[in-house]
Amino acid sequence: MPYFPKNRIVSNLFTQGKELVIQSTGQEYKGFYYKTYTGQFFSGKTPQDKPNRKLVPIEDGGVGISTIDQQINFLNKDSDSYNKTQKNLGKNLDISNQIPLPITITPSKDFYNIGEFVRYFYKKRNEILYIETTKDHYTNTLSNKSQGTYILYKPFKLTWKLTGETEEVAQTNRNIVALTEKNQNLPGLSKYLDNPLQFYSLDS
């Protein structure tokens, strides 16, 4: 079992089941577990709480959905630490090599005049974890597919309706999310984007 510094794990996580299985046996796991900065899961509250059996997400459920806020908070803290360390080591911190951070999107007035805008996202390739990003970060990642961000995260985009009749807007956005989830193999996207009226404005 490799050694992980305390600031590189999230400890004392708990699952009541239907999220993780023991990799070696395929048995559903219930109880305490911890997550490493590499995105792996192990049984026990901490690495010192033996035995530390490797856990993997249930394919049709995914730890990322039921604990999405917790994982995003961890990713945010881990990104700062990782990027700062790389900078201190004198390594290139081009955007294509950075772990993406969750950001808050605010559509401009111009988009409301148009009635829609394009949203950009990442899905972590080895788990159900979604992060919204900027167009610049998205474009840069696609232009540097051999770099760290693209290797770890799948970039995608979708169009989001902002104005119109309330129910029409909600149904349109639900349909867009459902089609994107199906066509691009993005399990759990509809649970992540669960508010079809996000950014909606009746008066625009």
Backbone as a ProteinNet text record, in pm:
[ID]
protein_1_A
[PRIMARY]
MPYFPKNRIVSNLFTQGKELVIQSTGQEYKGFYYKTYTGQFFSGKTPQDKPNRKLVPIEDGGVGISTIDQQINFLNKDSDSYNKTQKNLGKNLDISNQIPLPITITPSKDFYNIGEFVRYFYKKRNEILYIETTKDHYTNTLSNKSQGTYILYKPFKLTWKLTGETEEVAQTNRNIVALTEKNQNLPGLSKYLDNPLQFYSLDS
[TERTIARY]
84.5	0	88.5	78.8	162.9	128.6	225	204.4	144.8	42.7	-18.4	-12.5	46.1	42.7	-101.9	-123.5	-259.2	-330	-252.4	-317.1	-347.1	-320.2	-347.5	-458.2	-532.2	-644.2	-763.8	-882	-1002.8	-1044.3	-1041.3	-1065.9	-1206.6	-1244.5	-1371.2	-1494	-1485	-1603.3	-1685.7	-1813.6	-1898.3	-1999.8	-2020.9	-2123.6	-2216.5	-2345.2	-2444	-2471.6	-2395.9	-2411.7	-2457.6	-2457.6	-2502	-2412	-2289.3	-2194.4	-2063.2	-2010.4	-1878.2	-1882.2	-1789.4	-1770.2	-1622.7	-1593.3	-1454.7	-1400.5	-1292.5	-1242.4	-1208.1	-1149.2	-1100.7	-1213.1	-1329.7	-1439.1	-1566.1	-1581.5	-1704.5	-1817.7	-1789.4	-1890.8	-1921.9	-2051.4	-2091	-2029.2	-1981.1	-1913.9	-2001.1	-2013.8	-2079.8	-1984.9	-1970	-1884.1	-1796.1	-1694.1	-1602.7	-1502.6	-1462.9	-1359.8	-1289.3	-1179.5	-1110.8	-1073.2	-1050	-1017.1	-879.5	-798.5	-665.2	-670.1	-563.6	-557.6	-554.8	-524.6	-523	-660.9	-762.6	-897.5	-931.6	-848.5	-873.7	-945	-1013.8	-1089.4	-1041.3	-1033.5	-989.8	-1075.9	-1098.1	-1175.9	-1096.8	-1172	-1109.5	-1123.5	-1123.2	-1135	-1011.4	-893.6	-765.4	-676	-558.9	-467.1	-422.2	-431.9	-390.5	-500.9	-622.2	-735.8	-744.1	-674.5	-664.3	-787.9	-815.5	-743.2	-787	-697.3	-728.7	-751.9	-874.6	-908.9	-949.6	-901.5	-932.5	-1079.1	-1144.3	-1285.2	-1300	-1402.3	-1430.1	-1578	-1613	-1753.2	-1837.8	-1963	-2057.3	-2086.7	-2078.9	-2081.1	-2204.8	-2321.1	-2442.1	-2481.4	-2399.9	-2431.5	-2326.2	-2213.3	-2103.7	-2096.9	-1983.4	-1963.4	-1977.1	-1943.6	-1944.1	-2079.8	-2189.7	-2320.7	-2364.3	-2355.7	-2407.5	-2319.9	-2194	-2104.4	-2040.2	-2116.7	-2059.5	-2002	-2072	-2021.1	-1890.7	-1885.4	-1764.9	-1647.8	-1672.6	-1564.7	-1518.2	-1611.5	-1572	-1487.9	-1527.4	-1449.5	-1309.3	-1299.7	-1169.2	-1086.3	-1149.8	-1078.6	-1027.7	-1108.2	-1069	-944.8	-945.2	-830.8	-708.4	-731.5	-622	-562	-643.8	-594.1	-499.4	-538.9	-452.7	-318.2	-322.1	-199.6	-113.1	-174.8	-100.6	-37.6	-117.5	-66.3	43.5	29.6	132.4	262.3	250.3	368.3	441	364.7	426.9	499.9	440.9	503.6	632.2	629.1	748.4	861.4	823.7	924	974.4	921.6	965.9	906.4	794.8	734.4	636.2	613.3	523.4	380.9	320	183	87.9	117.4	24.4	-111.8	-218.2	-353.5	-381.7	-315.7	-340.7	-280.4	-198.9	-138.4	-197.5	-289.3	-344	-468.3	-485.4	-609.9	-717.4	-828	-929.5	-999.9	-1032.9	-1106	-1251.2	-1345.3	-1484.3	-1496.5	-1576.9	-1595.5	-1744.9	-1777.8	-1916.4	-1942.4	-2037.7	-2070.7	-2182.7	-2166.7	-2272	-2289.9	-2400.2	-2421	-2430.8	-2373.7	-2377.6	-2512.8	-2537.3	-2662.2	-2675.3	-2563	-2566.7	-2625.4	-2592.7	-2646.6	-2797	-2841.8	-2985.6	-3059.5	-2994.3	-3054.4	-3067.5	-2969.4	-2972.6	-3073.4	-3078.5	-3172.1	-3110.2	-2981.3	-2912.7	-2762.9	-2690	-2544.3	-2486.7	-2359.3	-2291.6	-2221.1	-2240.1	-2173.4	-2067.2	-1956.7	-1842.1	-1813.2	-1781	-1765.3	-1649.2	-1610.3	-1520.9	-1590	-1568	-1602.1	-1472.8	-1446.8	-1328.5	-1344.2	-1241.8	-1255	-1275	-1221.8	-1229.1	-1336.6	-1422.3	-1531.1	-1637.1	-1752.7	-1862.4	-1846.5	-1768	-1740.5	-1739.3	-1826.5	-1839.5	-1795	-1733.4	-1685.6	-1719.4	-1778.6	-1801.9	-1675.8	-1647.3	-1523.9	-1551.9	-1446.3	-1460.3	-1434	-1476.7	-1452.3	-1302.9	-1225.5	-1081.4	-1015.7	-1053.5	-994.7	-1034.4	-1159.6	-1210.6	-1135.1	-1122.9	-1056.5	-909.5	-843.6	-702.2	-681.8	-771.8	-761	-772.8	-866.9	-884	-764.3	-695	-577.8	-451.2	-458.6	-340.9	-379.2	-418	-471	-366.2	-240.1	-136.3	-103.4	-166.4	-134.3	-224	-190	-252.3	-402.5	-454.5	-597.5	-678.7	-644.1	-721.2	-708.8	-595	-575.1	-665.1	-683.5	-760.8	-908.7	-942.1	-1078.1	-1129.5	-1254.8	-1318.9	-1392.2	-1351.2	-1420.1	-1544.6	-1649.5	-1767.9	-1842.5	-1936.9	-2013.8	-2158.4	-2245.3	-2386.1	-2446	-2553	-2623.7	-2731.4	-2742.2	-2834.9	-2930.5	-3061.6	-3161.9	-3183.2	-3193	-3202.8	-3338.8	-3405.5	-3528.8	-3640.8	-3763.3	-3880.4	-3985.1	-4085.7	-4187.3	-4124.6	-4162.7	-4095.7	-4087.9	-4200.4	-4201.4	-4125.2	-4133.1	-4060.5	-3909.2	-3864.2	-3721.6	-3677.7	-3756.4	-3721.3	-3714.9	-3814.6	-3817.2	-3703.3	-3675	-3564.3	-3432.4	-3406.7	-3280.2	-3273.1	-3385.6	-3387.3	-3354.1	-3411.1	-3386.1	-3240.3	-3184.4	-3044.5	-2953	-2978.3	-2895.6	-2909	-3032.5	-3054.3	-2985.2	-2994.3	-2930.2	-2778.2	-2726	-2581	-2531.7	-2606.9	-2571.2	-2566.9	-2664.8	-2672.8	-2569.8	-2562.5	-2477.5	-2328.1	-2292.5	-2150.9	-2109.8	-2200.4	-2170.4	-2124.3	-2214.7	-2185	-2281.9	-2263.6	-2356.8	-2361.6	-2483.7	-2500.5	-2507.7	-2496.8	-2500.1	-2633.9	-2744	-2875.6	-2894	-2820	-2826.3	-2739.6	-2632.5	-2547.2	-2616.6	-2673.3	-2746.7	-2895.9	-2934.9	-3070.6	-3166.7	-3120.5	-3208.2	-3218.1	-3320.7	-3330.8	-3360.6	-3395.1	-3422	-3307.1	-3190.8	-3073.5	-3043.2	-3023.3	-2994.6	-3117.4	-3232.3	-3351.8	-3397.4	-3441.6	-3497.5	-3624.3	-3735.1	-3863.7	-3873.4	-3800.9	-3817.3	-3724.3	-3628.4	-3529.8	-3590.6
-119.2	0	124.8	211.9	332.1	429.1	514.1	614.8	740.7	796	920.3	1021.3	1140.1	1245	1280.1	1330.3	1360.3	1461.1	1554.7	1656.7	1607.4	1478.8	1422.2	1317.8	1312.3	1220.6	1291.7	1240.7	1282.2	1162.7	1178.6	1067.2	1072.9	964	955.2	972.3	927.7	924.7	801.2	803.5	689.7	662.5	535.7	495.1	394.2	409.6	314.4	204.6	206.1	104.1	162.1	78.3	114.2	218.5	231.5	327	260.1	175.8	117.6	-33.4	-100.4	-244.1	-269.6	-380.6	-421.3	-476.4	-418	-453.5	-601.6	-658.5	-797.6	-899.8	-863.7	-959.8	-919.6	-790.8	-742.2	-725.7	-743.9	-733.4	-587.2	-556.7	-420.7	-381.2	-258.3	-212.8	-112.3	-132.4	-38	-5.6	122	159.6	277.6	297.4	409.5	380.6	487.1	475.8	610.6	610.7	737.4	744.6	866.1	890.6	954.3	910	966.4	1075.6	1152.9	1260.5	1207.4	1077.6	1016.4	968.8	987.7	947.9	804.4	739.1	601.8	598.3	487.5	470.7	345.5	354	240.7	232.6	111.2	92.2	141.3	180.1	233.8	384.3	439.5	584	656	593.6	648.6	532.5	560.4	451.5	369.9	427.2	354.3	261.9	275.9	194.5	72	-33.9	-153.5	-242.2	-330.6	-343.4	-236.9	-197.9	-98.9	-170.3	-211.5	-280.7	-179.7	-199.4	-104.8	-117	0.7	6.9	74.6	35	98.6	134.2	242.9	283.4	179.9	163.9	82	152.7	81.7	143.1	228	181.7	256.4	354.1	363.8	458.7	566	534.3	628.5	710.3	708	785.7	934.1	974.3	1116.2	1182.4	1106.5	1168.8	1192.1	1091.6	1106	1194.1	1211	1294.8	1402.3	1455.8	1546.6	1672.6	1733.1	1855.2	1827.9	1715.4	1679.2	1659.6	1594.6	1569.2	1697.6	1786.3	1912.6	1994.5	1996.4	2068.6	2011	1878.7	1814.6	1848.2	1840.5	1870	2012.9	2105.4	2245.2	2263.2	2200.7	2210	2140.9	2026	1949.8	2022.6	2090.4	2162.8	2274	2349.3	2456.5	2401.1	2291.6	2231.6	2179.5	2109.9	2052.1	2161.7	2260.4	2364.8	2446.3	2473	2546.9	2466.5	2336.4	2250.4	2248.5	2235	2232.6	2363.5	2474	2604.8	2616.4	2568.7	2574.2	2489.5	2381.8	2295.2	2351.4	2464.9	2528.1	2466.6	2391.2	2326.3	2419.4	2390.1	2470.6	2459.1	2573.9	2571.9	2624.1	2587.9	2616.8	2559.6	2624.5	2583.8	2438.4	2386.2	2249	2146.8	2191.2	2099.2	2111.9	2202.8	2226.4	2141.1	2100.4	2036.8	2144	2124.1	2230	2254.3	2379.7	2420.4	2449.2	2415.5	2454	2606.7	2660.4	2804	2835.6	2959.2	3003.9	3077.7	3028.7	3088.5	3190.4	3306.1	3408	3455.3	3418	3461.1	3612.9	3667.8	3812.7	3855.2	3985.2	4039.9	4006.1	4001	3967.9	3829.1	3736	3600.8	3598.9	3680.6	3687.7	3749.8	3842.5	3898.7	3792.6	3703.5	3593.6	3487	3462.5	3364.4	3232.4	3217.1	3092.8	3117.7	3023	3031.4	2891	2879.7	2750.8	2735.1	2619.5	2589.6	2482.2	2494.2	2405.3	2329.9	2201.6	2115.5	2018	1959.7	1843.8	1732.2	1608.9	1492.4	1417.7	1390	1312.5	1173.2	1124.4	1002.9	877.8	874.4	751.3	754.2	856.7	860.6	959.9	954	1043.3	1174.3	1262.4	1392.8	1496.4	1595.9	1699.4	1835.2	1913.8	2047.6	2140.1	2253.8	2353.1	2436.2	2475.6	2547.7	2660.4	2727.6	2838.2	2790.7	2871.3	2839.9	2833.4	2926.3	2928.2	2800.3	2757.4	2636	2515.2	2509.5	2400.5	2393.5	2507.9	2512.4	2473.7	2525.3	2494.4	2345.2	2283.7	2140.6	2058.9	2093	2019.8	2037.3	2149.5	2175.4	2108.2	2053.1	1991.4	1855.7	1763.8	1634.8	1544.5	1578.2	1496	1544	1652.9	1712.8	1658.5	1698.2	1640.9	1655.9	1775.7	1797.3	1702.4	1689	1604.3	1457.1	1417.2	1277.4	1241	1333.2	1305.2	1340.8	1435.2	1486	1488.3	1450.9	1454.9	1588.4	1671.8	1799.3	1780.9	1856.1	1855.2	1986.7	2012	2136.5	2108.9	2201	2192.3	2332.1	2346	2473.5	2480.5	2595.9	2612.2	2727.7	2700	2802.5	2892.2	3022.1	3120.6	3188.4	3206	3284.4	3212.5	3258.4	3199.8	3163.4	3088.5	3039.9	2942.9	2955.2	2880.3	2731.2	2668.7	2523.8	2483.2	2567.4	2537.6	2539.2	2639.2	2648.1	2527.1	2492.5	2379.4	2250.4	2227.3	2102.9	2098.5	2212.2	2217.5	2182.1	2241.8	2214.7	2070.7	2016.9	1876	1785	1815.6	1734.8	1742.8	1863.9	1882.6	1802.1	1808.8	1734.1	1584.4	1537.4	1394	1343.5	1418.9	1378.3	1380.4	1482.9	1491.9	1375	1344.8	1233.6	1102	1080.6	955.6	950.1	1054.6	1052.5	1056.6	1120.7	1132.2	1041.8	951.5	855.5	928.6	1007.6	1089.2	1053.4	938.3	895.4	994.3	1020.8	1110.1	1256.9	1292.6	1434.6	1497.7	1424.8	1479.9	1503.9	1431.7	1455.7	1575.9	1596.7	1713	1841	1838.7	1954.9	1930.3	1935.3	1897	2015.1	2134.7	2252.7	2308.7	2268.4	2312.6	2461.1	2528.1	2672.5	2753.7	2692.3	2767	2878.7	2998.5	3120	3171.4	3109.1	3148.8	3290	3362.1	3496	3511	3535.9	3551.3	3686.2	3786.7	3923.7	3959.6	3874.3	3912.6	3907.8
0	0	0	-103.5	-107.7	3.4	36.6	140.7	80.3	146.8	102.6	216.7	194	296.6	330.9	452.7	498.1	408.9	353.1	270.6	129	103.4	-27.7	-22.9	87.6	97.3	159.1	131.8	201.4	286.1	416.6	507.5	565.3	633.4	705.5	616.4	491.3	406	442.5	410.9	447.8	338.2	308.7	213.4	277.4	251.4	300.1	198.1	90.4	-12.2	-144.1	-248.1	-383.5	-448.5	-398.7	-456.6	-495.6	-406.2	-425.3	-409	-477.8	-458.1	-429.6	-361.2	-337.6	-467.9	-516.9	-649.5	-661	-558.7	-566.9	-565.1	-509.4	-495.5	-568.4	-600.5	-661.6	-563.7	-433.5	-329.1	-298.9	-282.7	-247.5	-113.8	-106.8	15.1	89.4	220.2	309.2	423.3	454.4	565.4	532.5	615.8	597.2	485.2	417.6	314.9	300.8	229	201.3	54.8	9	-131	-141.3	-236.9	-257.2	-363.9	-372.7	-471.4	-613.6	-630.1	-762.6	-805.2	-717.8	-752.1	-716.4	-634.2	-593.5	-458.7	-432.8	-309.6	-236.2	-101.5	-21.1	104.5	151.9	274	394.1	499.6	619.5	624.6	744.6	759.9	706.4	724.3	682.2	637.3	579.1	544	664.4	784.5	904.9	956.5	903.5	945.4	854.8	892.8	809.4	824.2	724.3	598	497.7	409.5	308.1	174.7	152.9	28.7	-77.6	-197.8	-304.2	-343.5	-357.2	-392.7	-528.3	-601.1	-730.3	-735.9	-808.3	-817.3	-890.4	-847.1	-920.7	-1052.3	-1162.6	-1294.9	-1320.7	-1276.7	-1308.7	-1199.2	-1095.1	-989.1	-985.7	-926.4	-926.4	-800.5	-735.4	-614.6	-642.2	-764.3	-794	-782.4	-797.4	-792	-647.8	-564.6	-429.3	-342.9	-379.9	-300.3	-386.8	-483.1	-581.4	-518.8	-420.3	-357.8	-286	-217.8	-143.9	-239	-352.4	-446.3	-513.8	-544.6	-605.5	-509.1	-380.7	-281	-269.7	-273	-266.2	-389.3	-506.7	-630	-629.1	-579.9	-573.8	-486.7	-367.8	-277.5	-338	-399.6	-456.4	-576	-655	-771.1	-728.9	-627.3	-578.3	-533.6	-459.7	-408.4	-521.7	-616.1	-728.1	-814	-851.9	-939.8	-873.2	-742.5	-669.8	-663.3	-639.4	-633.3	-766.5	-875.2	-1006.9	-1037.1	-994.6	-1016.4	-936.5	-811.6	-727.5	-784.3	-855.3	-916.4	-1048.8	-1088.5	-1210.5	-1335.7	-1320.9	-1436.2	-1505.5	-1633	-1713	-1660.7	-1631.7	-1584	-1690.3	-1817	-1923.8	-1887.9	-1932.2	-1894.9	-1929.4	-2034.6	-2077.6	-1983.7	-1887.5	-1792.1	-1652.4	-1633.5	-1500.6	-1475.3	-1349.4	-1309.3	-1310.8	-1382	-1391.8	-1260.5	-1236.6	-1116.8	-1152.5	-1063.7	-1087.6	-1088.9	-1178.4	-1185.6	-1186.5	-1157.6	-1159.7	-1290.1	-1366.1	-1495.3	-1479.5	-1543.1	-1545.3	-1689.3	-1754.3	-1893.1	-1903.5	-2007.1	-2026.9	-2086.5	-2085.5	-2140.5	-2288.2	-2359.1	-2501.9	-2524.9	-2437.2	-2451.3	-2426	-2331.5	-2305.8	-2424.3	-2492.7	-2614	-2722.6	-2729.3	-2826.5	-2783.1	-2650.7	-2597	-2558	-2580.1	-2544.8	-2539.8	-2480.1	-2481.9	-2470.8	-2502.3	-2498.5	-2364.8	-2300.8	-2174	-2198.5	-2125.7	-2144.3	-2014.6	-2028.7	-1911.7	-1929.3	-1815.2	-1813.3	-1735.3	-1779.2	-1698.6	-1668.7	-1543.6	-1509.3	-1568.2	-1635.6	-1714.6	-1630.3	-1508.6	-1429.5	-1321.2	-1321.6	-1224.7	-1270.4	-1205.6	-1242.5	-1166.5	-1223	-1164	-1275.2	-1264.2	-1366.4	-1313.2	-1403	-1368.9	-1485	-1455.3	-1560	-1578.1	-1702.2	-1731.1	-1829.8	-1871.8	-1966.4	-2109	-2203.9	-2345.2	-2373.7	-2317.1	-2340.7	-2290.8	-2169.4	-2113.2	-2197.1	-2237.4	-2320.5	-2453.9	-2520.9	-2651.3	-2639.4	-2535.3	-2515.1	-2491.5	-2415.7	-2387.3	-2514.9	-2601	-2726.6	-2820.2	-2804.6	-2889	-2837.2	-2716.5	-2652.7	-2593.6	-2682.4	-2637.3	-2573.8	-2588.6	-2526.3	-2385.4	-2343.2	-2213.8	-2102.8	-1978.8	-1860.5	-1851.7	-1883.2	-1866.5	-1952.8	-2081.1	-2172.1	-2134.7	-2085.4	-2047.1	-1929.6	-1836.7	-1715.5	-1728.3	-1816.3	-1823.5	-1967.3	-1983.8	-2115.2	-2131.8	-2226.5	-2246	-2333.6	-2303.9	-2388.6	-2369.8	-2458.9	-2451.2	-2488	-2451.7	-2490.5	-2493.9	-2569.4	-2579.3	-2472.2	-2407.4	-2294.9	-2325	-2322.3	-2352.3	-2230.9	-2255.8	-2147.9	-2138.3	-2249.6	-2250.7	-2325.8	-2301.6	-2367.1	-2264.1	-2307.6	-2215.5	-2116.5	-1990.4	-1883.5	-1910.2	-1939	-1958.5	-2084	-2187	-2310.1	-2285.5	-2212.1	-2179.4	-2098.1	-1996.8	-1911.2	-1991.4	-2076.9	-2154.9	-2255.8	-2318.1	-2415.1	-2348.5	-2233.1	-2164.2	-2113.7	-2067.3	-2025.9	-2143.7	-2259.9	-2379.7	-2422.8	-2417.6	-2456.1	-2365.4	-2235.7	-2140.2	-2162.9	-2182.8	-2202.9	-2328.8	-2437.4	-2562.5	-2550.5	-2484.4	-2464.3	-2378.9	-2273.4	-2185.2	-2262.4	-2348.9	-2425.3	-2536.8	-2618.2	-2737.4	-2705.6	-2593.9	-2559.7	-2443.4	-2405.1	-2297.7	-2172	-2115.2	-1997.8	-1884.9	-1822.1	-1717.1	-1601.7	-1555.9	-1441.8	-1476.8	-1604.4	-1641.2	-1604.6	-1625.1	-1594.6	-1445.1	-1362.6	-1218.6	-1180	-1254.5	-1228.4	-1273.9	-1394.7	-1446.4	-1422.5	-1297	-1259.3	-1249.8	-1284.3	-1282.3	-1424.2	-1499.9	-1639.7	-1655	-1545.7	-1551.1	-1492.2	-1477.9	-1431	-1530.6	-1481.1	-1559.7	-1634.8	-1616.8	-1693.5	-1657.3	-1759.3	-1737.4	-1820.2	-1752.6	-1820.9	-1892.8	-1839.7	-1888.8	-2002.6	-2032.4	-2135.2	-2276.4
[MASK]
++++++++++++++++++++++++++++++++++++++++++++++++++++++++++++++++++++++++++++++++++++++++++++++++++++++++++++++++++++++++++++++++++++++++++++++++++++++++++++++++++++++++++++++++++++++++++++++++++++++++++++

